[in-house]
Amino acid sequence: RKARSSWQGGARVWEDAEQQAKKLRSSPDGELQRKLPKRKIVLLMAYSGKGYHGMQRNVGSSQFKTIEDDLVSALVRSGCIPENHGEDMRKMSFQRCARTDKGVSAAGQVVSLKVWLIDDILEKINSHLPPHIRILGLKRVTGGFNSKNKCDARTYFYMLPTFAFAHKDYDVQDESYRLSAETLLRVNRLLACYKGTHNFHNFTSQKGPREASARRYVLDMFCEEPFLRDGMEFAVIKVKGQSFMTHQIRKMVGLVVAIVKGYAPESVLERSWGEAKVDVPKAPGLGLVLERVHFEKYNQRFGNDGLHEPLDWSREEAGVTAFKEQHIYPTIISTERHERSMAQWLSTLPVHDFNATAHAAACPDAKVPSPQGDSD
């Protein structure tokens, strides 16, 4: 009995060794594949979007470079995901909070994915990223976490030169213009009209007037006090909402600018939420920045369970502020000075027909709403 027991133990050892040998033989180049467990994490990202065709990767469209192209390359090169995960992002359960559009920047984008938690992971990822894309923080999350679905709200800001609010009788390129307290009050009164739930089908090309998903909830929208940068006055409009459709925020800003400048009546705001087609101008993408994303419900459920950290980035706030000062604000200011994107866009406002109604929807050249998801 004792001998048989000894032989069975030896057989088990031999079987274990044989299995290990099979794994070694089946792995690429005869090397044992990594045994580190993958963990679900979120990364806090900041980036300057100038020169990129948005956040989301376009597989097979290498001529349209995106932020995720550079991010995935850095994840592979740093060794925290295998190469085949970079080719098929679903393998690492990758998800972003917002698909920012072409030229749009972010100071607080959050992505979720599964990675190997290698040593000095943030430093290694950042070493393979250009300086205008930074990973500022990392937190462990629950295995089923999805950054888009678990996000309660998103806060954007739109930075623009204040001469955008000058009446149309002023020179649109007058950099000496200064925003008066009276005009700022009017701007904020108009922006406050967006608060609440409205049908924003006129603020995107993707939705029809009767699609339920065109109804969006805006928690707050206001313009802060103006400030001077390099002799030009700028202001920041902040907007917080549950989610935004493609171009929605840029059109929300564009319509208020058109009203304040005197090209459109204030009544167009109320009319834009009806079913009739309204010509809503789209402000340039340059000044739009995803500032932060909110996870209140997730934090209430898991943030204090003793196993997971709340998704709060207060410790990373200094890094976020430094990135905005170093990469986002200077890019917006210098690009506006040299390319005059706002001034050129303002010169197109007179061609918009703010009295156009339902007849525009019957135009045979009208765009057909597509089923694409949210993004701004």
C-alpha positions as CSV (number, residue, x, y, z in Angstrom):
1,R,0.0,0.0,0.0
2,K,2.8,2.4,0.9
3,A,4.7,1.6,-2.3
4,R,1.5,2.2,-4.4
5,S,0.9,5.5,-2.7
6,S,4.5,6.6,-3.4
7,W,4.2,5.6,-7.1
8,Q,0.9,7.5,-7.5
9,G,2.5,10.6,-6.0
10,G,5.3,10.2,-8.5
11,A,2.9,9.8,-11.3
12,R,1.2,13.1,-10.4
13,V,4.6,14.9,-10.4
14,W,5.4,13.4,-13.8
15,E,1.9,14.4,-15.2
16,D,2.4,18.0,-13.9
17,A,5.9,18.1,-15.5
18,E,4.5,16.8,-18.8
19,Q,1.7,19.4,-18.9
20,Q,4.4,22.1,-18.3
21,A,6.4,20.7,-21.1
22,K,3.4,20.8,-23.4
23,K,2.8,24.5,-22.5
24,L,6.4,25.3,-23.2
25,R,6.3,23.5,-26.6
26,S,3.0,25.2,-27.6
27,S,4.1,28.7,-26.7
28,P,5.6,31.0,-29.4
29,D,9.4,30.6,-29.8
30,G,9.4,27.9,-27.2
31,E,9.0,30.4,-24.4
32,L,6.6,30.1,-21.6
33,Q,3.7,32.6,-22.0
34,R,3.2,35.1,-19.2
35,K,1.4,33.9,-16.2
36,L,0.7,37.3,-14.6
37,P,-3.1,37.7,-14.0
38,K,-4.9,40.4,-15.9
39,R,-6.7,43.0,-13.8
40,K,-9.5,45.5,-14.7
41,I,-8.3,49.1,-14.2
42,V,-9.2,52.6,-15.3
43,L,-6.7,55.1,-16.6
44,L,-7.0,58.9,-16.2
45,M,-5.9,60.4,-19.5
46,A,-5.1,64.0,-20.7
47,Y,-4.4,64.9,-24.3
48,S,-4.3,67.7,-26.8
49,G,-6.5,66.7,-29.7
50,K,-5.0,69.0,-32.3
51,G,-3.8,66.9,-35.3
52,Y,-5.9,63.9,-34.3
53,H,-9.1,62.6,-35.8
54,G,-10.7,62.1,-32.5
55,M,-10.3,59.7,-29.6
56,Q,-11.7,56.4,-31.0
57,R,-9.5,54.1,-33.0
58,N,-10.4,53.5,-36.7
59,V,-9.1,50.0,-37.5
60,G,-7.9,49.9,-41.1
61,S,-7.8,53.7,-41.5
62,S,-4.2,54.4,-40.7
63,Q,-4.3,57.8,-42.6
64,F,-6.7,59.1,-39.9
65,K,-4.6,59.1,-36.7
66,T,-6.5,58.9,-33.4
67,I,-5.5,59.2,-29.7
68,E,-6.2,55.5,-29.2
69,D,-3.7,54.6,-31.9
70,D,-0.9,56.1,-29.8
71,L,-2.4,54.8,-26.6
72,V,-2.6,51.2,-27.8
73,S,0.9,51.3,-29.2
74,A,2.2,52.5,-25.9
75,L,0.3,49.7,-24.0
76,V,1.8,47.0,-26.2
77,R,5.4,48.5,-26.2
78,S,5.3,48.9,-22.4
79,G,4.4,45.2,-21.9
80,C,1.1,45.5,-20.1
81,I,-1.0,44.0,-22.9
82,P,0.0,41.3,-25.5
83,E,0.3,42.4,-29.1
84,N,-2.9,40.6,-30.3
85,H,-4.9,42.7,-27.8
86,G,-3.7,45.8,-29.6
87,E,-5.0,44.4,-32.8
88,D,-8.4,43.5,-31.3
89,M,-9.2,45.9,-28.4
90,R,-12.2,43.8,-27.4
91,K,-9.8,41.2,-26.0
92,M,-8.8,43.6,-23.3
93,S,-12.4,44.8,-22.7
94,F,-11.4,48.3,-23.7
95,Q,-13.9,51.1,-23.3
96,R,-13.7,54.9,-23.2
97,C,-16.0,57.4,-21.4
98,A,-16.4,59.7,-24.4
99,R,-15.5,59.6,-28.1
100,T,-14.1,63.1,-28.5
101,D,-14.3,64.5,-32.0
102,K,-11.6,65.6,-34.4
103,G,-9.4,68.3,-32.7
104,V,-11.1,68.0,-29.4
105,S,-8.9,67.7,-26.3
106,A,-9.3,66.2,-22.8
107,A,-8.1,66.9,-19.4
108,G,-9.9,64.1,-17.6
109,Q,-10.8,61.3,-20.0
110,V,-11.2,57.8,-18.4
111,V,-10.7,54.5,-20.2
112,S,-11.3,51.0,-18.7
113,L,-9.4,47.9,-19.8
114,K,-7.7,44.7,-18.6
115,V,-3.9,44.7,-18.2
116,W,-1.0,43.0,-16.6
117,L,-0.1,45.1,-13.6
118,I,3.6,45.4,-14.3
119,D,6.0,47.4,-12.1
120,D,6.1,51.1,-12.7
121,I,3.2,50.7,-15.2
122,L,2.4,54.5,-15.5
123,E,6.0,55.5,-16.1
124,K,6.5,52.8,-18.7
125,I,3.3,53.6,-20.6
126,N,4.1,57.4,-20.6
127,S,7.6,56.7,-21.8
128,H,6.1,55.4,-25.1
129,L,3.6,58.3,-25.5
130,P,4.2,61.7,-27.0
131,P,4.3,64.6,-24.4
132,H,0.8,65.9,-25.5
133,I,-0.7,62.6,-24.3
134,R,-0.3,61.6,-20.6
135,I,-1.6,59.0,-18.3
136,L,-2.1,60.8,-15.0
137,G,-3.7,58.1,-12.8
138,L,-4.6,54.5,-12.4
139,K,-7.2,52.7,-10.2
140,R,-8.4,49.1,-9.8
141,V,-12.1,48.6,-10.5
142,T,-14.6,45.7,-10.4
143,G,-14.2,43.0,-13.1
144,G,-17.4,44.0,-15.0
145,F,-16.7,47.7,-14.9
146,N,-17.4,49.6,-18.2
147,S,-16.2,53.2,-18.2
148,K,-18.9,54.3,-20.7
149,N,-21.9,52.6,-19.1
150,K,-20.9,53.4,-15.5
151,C,-20.3,57.1,-16.2
152,D,-23.2,59.2,-14.7
153,A,-22.2,62.5,-16.3
154,R,-19.6,64.3,-18.3
155,T,-18.3,67.9,-17.9
156,Y,-16.9,69.7,-20.9
157,F,-15.6,73.2,-21.2
158,Y,-15.4,75.4,-24.4
159,M,-12.7,78.1,-24.5
160,L,-13.3,80.9,-27.0
161,P,-12.1,84.5,-27.6
162,T,-14.7,86.9,-26.2
163,F,-14.9,88.8,-29.5
164,A,-17.1,85.9,-30.5
165,F,-19.8,87.7,-28.4
166,A,-19.3,91.1,-30.0
167,H,-22.3,92.4,-31.9
168,K,-22.2,91.7,-35.7
169,D,-21.6,95.4,-36.3
170,Y,-18.2,95.1,-34.7
171,D,-15.1,93.9,-36.5
172,V,-15.0,90.1,-36.0
173,Q,-11.2,90.2,-35.7
174,D,-11.0,92.9,-33.1
175,E,-8.8,91.4,-30.4
176,S,-9.1,94.6,-28.3
177,Y,-12.8,93.7,-27.6
178,R,-13.6,93.1,-23.9
179,L,-16.7,91.3,-22.7
180,S,-19.0,93.6,-20.7
181,A,-20.8,92.5,-17.5
182,E,-24.1,93.1,-19.2
183,T,-23.2,90.9,-22.2
184,L,-21.9,88.1,-19.9
185,L,-25.2,88.2,-18.0
186,R,-27.1,87.8,-21.3
187,V,-24.8,84.9,-22.4
188,N,-25.5,83.1,-19.1
189,R,-29.2,83.7,-19.3
190,L,-29.2,82.0,-22.7
191,L,-27.0,79.2,-21.7
192,A,-29.2,78.5,-18.7
193,C,-32.1,77.8,-21.2
194,Y,-30.3,74.5,-22.1
195,K,-30.7,73.1,-18.6
196,G,-33.1,70.3,-18.2
197,T,-34.3,67.7,-20.7
198,H,-34.8,68.8,-24.3
199,N,-35.0,67.2,-27.7
200,F,-31.6,68.0,-29.2
201,H,-32.1,66.5,-32.7
202,N,-31.3,69.8,-34.3
203,F,-27.9,69.8,-32.6
204,T,-26.5,66.7,-34.3
205,S,-26.7,65.1,-37.7
206,Q,-27.3,61.6,-36.3
207,K,-30.8,61.8,-34.9
208,G,-34.3,62.2,-36.2
209,P,-36.8,64.5,-34.4
210,R,-38.8,61.5,-33.0
211,E,-35.9,59.4,-31.8
212,A,-36.1,58.9,-28.1
213,S,-32.3,59.0,-27.9
214,A,-32.3,62.7,-29.1
215,R,-33.6,63.7,-25.7
216,R,-30.7,64.7,-23.5
217,Y,-30.5,65.9,-19.9
218,V,-28.2,68.9,-19.2
219,L,-27.4,69.5,-15.5
220,D,-25.7,72.9,-15.9
221,M,-24.3,75.3,-18.4
222,F,-22.7,78.7,-17.8
223,C,-19.9,81.0,-18.8
224,E,-17.1,82.0,-16.4
225,E,-15.5,85.4,-16.0
226,P,-13.3,86.3,-18.9
227,F,-9.4,86.4,-18.6
228,L,-6.5,87.8,-20.6
229,R,-3.9,85.6,-22.4
230,D,-1.2,87.2,-24.6
231,G,-3.3,90.4,-25.0
232,M,-6.4,88.5,-26.1
233,E,-9.5,88.0,-23.9
234,F,-10.9,84.5,-23.5
235,A,-13.8,83.0,-21.7
236,V,-14.7,79.4,-20.7
237,I,-18.2,77.9,-21.0
238,K,-18.7,74.9,-18.9
239,V,-21.5,72.3,-19.5
240,K,-22.3,69.2,-17.5
241,G,-24.7,66.6,-18.8
242,Q,-25.5,62.9,-18.6
243,S,-24.2,62.4,-22.2
244,F,-23.8,64.3,-25.4
245,M,-24.3,63.5,-29.1
246,T,-21.8,64.2,-31.9
247,H,-21.4,68.0,-32.3
248,Q,-24.1,68.7,-29.7
249,I,-22.0,71.0,-27.5
250,R,-20.4,72.8,-30.4
251,K,-23.9,73.5,-31.8
252,M,-25.2,74.6,-28.4
253,V,-22.3,77.2,-28.2
254,G,-22.7,78.1,-31.8
255,L,-26.4,79.0,-31.5
256,V,-25.9,81.2,-28.4
257,V,-23.1,83.0,-30.2
258,A,-25.4,83.6,-33.2
259,I,-28.1,85.0,-30.9
260,V,-25.8,87.3,-28.9
261,K,-24.2,88.6,-32.1
262,G,-27.6,89.5,-33.5
263,Y,-27.9,87.0,-36.3
264,A,-30.7,85.0,-34.8
265,P,-33.6,85.8,-32.5
266,E,-33.8,84.4,-29.0
267,S,-37.0,82.5,-30.0
268,V,-34.9,80.1,-32.2
269,L,-33.8,78.3,-29.0
270,E,-37.3,77.2,-28.1
271,R,-38.0,76.4,-31.7
272,S,-34.8,74.2,-32.0
273,W,-36.3,71.7,-29.5
274,G,-39.4,71.2,-31.7
275,E,-39.7,68.7,-34.5
276,A,-39.1,71.3,-37.3
277,K,-35.7,71.5,-38.8
278,V,-33.6,74.4,-37.6
279,D,-30.3,75.6,-39.1
280,V,-28.0,75.5,-36.0
281,P,-24.4,76.6,-36.6
282,K,-21.5,74.4,-35.3
283,A,-18.7,76.3,-33.5
284,P,-15.1,75.2,-34.2
285,G,-13.8,72.0,-32.4
286,L,-10.6,73.7,-31.3
287,G,-11.9,75.1,-28.0
288,L,-13.8,72.0,-26.8
289,V,-12.2,70.0,-24.0
290,L,-13.5,67.0,-22.0
291,E,-12.7,68.2,-18.5
292,R,-13.9,65.4,-16.2
293,V,-16.2,62.4,-16.0
294,H,-18.4,61.5,-13.0
295,F,-19.1,58.1,-11.4
296,E,-21.3,58.9,-8.4
297,K,-23.4,55.8,-8.5
298,Y,-20.4,53.5,-8.8
299,N,-18.6,55.3,-5.9
300,Q,-21.7,54.9,-3.7
301,R,-21.9,51.2,-4.3
302,F,-18.2,50.2,-4.5
303,G,-16.1,53.2,-3.3
304,N,-16.3,52.3,0.4
305,D,-16.6,48.5,0.3
306,G,-13.1,48.1,1.5
307,L,-12.0,46.3,-1.7
308,H,-12.1,49.1,-4.3
309,E,-11.1,52.7,-4.5
310,P,-13.6,55.4,-5.2
311,L,-13.1,56.9,-8.7
312,D,-12.0,60.3,-7.3
313,W,-9.0,62.0,-8.8
314,S,-8.4,64.8,-6.3
315,R,-4.8,63.6,-5.8
316,E,-4.2,63.9,-9.6
317,E,-5.8,67.4,-9.8
318,A,-2.4,69.1,-9.8
319,G,-1.2,67.0,-12.7
320,V,-4.4,67.8,-14.6
321,T,-4.1,71.5,-14.0
322,A,-0.4,71.4,-15.1
323,F,-1.3,69.6,-18.3
324,K,-4.0,72.1,-19.2
325,E,-1.6,75.0,-18.6
326,Q,1.3,73.3,-20.6
327,H,-0.5,71.7,-23.5
328,I,-4.3,72.6,-23.8
329,Y,-4.6,76.3,-23.2
330,P,-1.4,77.3,-25.2
331,T,-2.6,75.1,-28.2
332,I,-6.0,76.8,-28.2
333,I,-4.5,80.3,-28.0
334,S,-1.7,79.8,-30.5
335,T,-3.9,78.0,-33.0
336,E,-6.6,80.8,-32.7
337,R,-3.9,83.4,-33.3
338,H,-2.3,81.7,-36.3
339,E,-5.2,79.9,-37.9
340,R,-8.1,82.3,-36.8
341,S,-10.5,79.4,-36.6
342,M,-13.1,81.4,-34.6
343,A,-12.8,84.5,-36.7
344,Q,-13.2,82.5,-39.9
345,W,-16.2,80.6,-38.5
346,L,-17.9,83.9,-37.3
347,S,-17.7,85.2,-40.9
348,T,-19.9,82.2,-42.0
349,L,-22.8,83.1,-39.6
350,P,-24.6,85.4,-42.1
351,V,-25.1,82.6,-44.5
352,H,-27.2,80.6,-42.0
353,D,-31.0,80.8,-42.4
354,F,-32.3,80.8,-38.8
355,N,-35.9,81.1,-40.0
356,A,-35.7,77.8,-42.0
357,T,-38.3,75.3,-40.8
358,A,-39.8,72.0,-41.7
359,H,-39.2,72.5,-45.5
360,A,-35.5,71.9,-44.9
361,A,-36.2,68.4,-43.7
362,A,-37.9,67.6,-47.0
363,C,-34.8,68.5,-48.9
364,P,-33.5,65.5,-50.9
365,D,-29.9,66.2,-49.9
366,A,-30.7,66.1,-46.2
367,K,-28.5,63.7,-44.2
368,V,-30.1,60.5,-43.2
369,P,-29.7,60.0,-39.4
370,S,-27.2,57.2,-38.6
371,P,-27.4,54.8,-35.7
372,Q,-23.9,55.8,-34.3
373,G,-23.4,56.3,-30.6
374,D,-22.6,59.3,-28.5
375,S,-19.6,61.4,-28.9
376,D,-18.6,65.0,-28.6
